[in-house]
Amino acid sequence: QVQLVESGGGLVQTGGSLKLSCAKSGGIFNFYTMGWYRQAPGKQRELVATITGGGSTNYADSVKGRFTISRDNAENTVYLQMNSLKPEDTAVYYCNARHIISQQAYWGQGTQVTVSS
């Protein structure tokens, strides 16, 4: 049973930084592409960043140069370092794990990030 537990959200001022963590249990971590998605009120959930087991990354244009996704395969954890935060980054951030062969996807419970202007 795959479980994802996020932490690190909170309230920060414009220009500030936060680091999100997502600990995964169940399954072989390297067999999963890990990702962060976010959903703002009244909007659809959108991709923020993904990282493969080999470390290849992909970012939404809106966060390139400000956010960095990374993973610690020994600790079964993925991180999202968020710098230069803007009010439009305010959303619930969700961790996602997708198996590279079956494409089965799993979601965390979400963590709130609020950026005040």
Secondary structure, DSSP 8 states (H G I E B T S, - for coil): --EEEEE--EEEETT--EEEEEEEESS-GGGEEEEEEEE-TTS--EEEEEE-TT--EEE-TTTTTTEEEEEETTTTEEEEEE-S--GGG-EEEEEEEEETTT--EEE---EEEEEE-
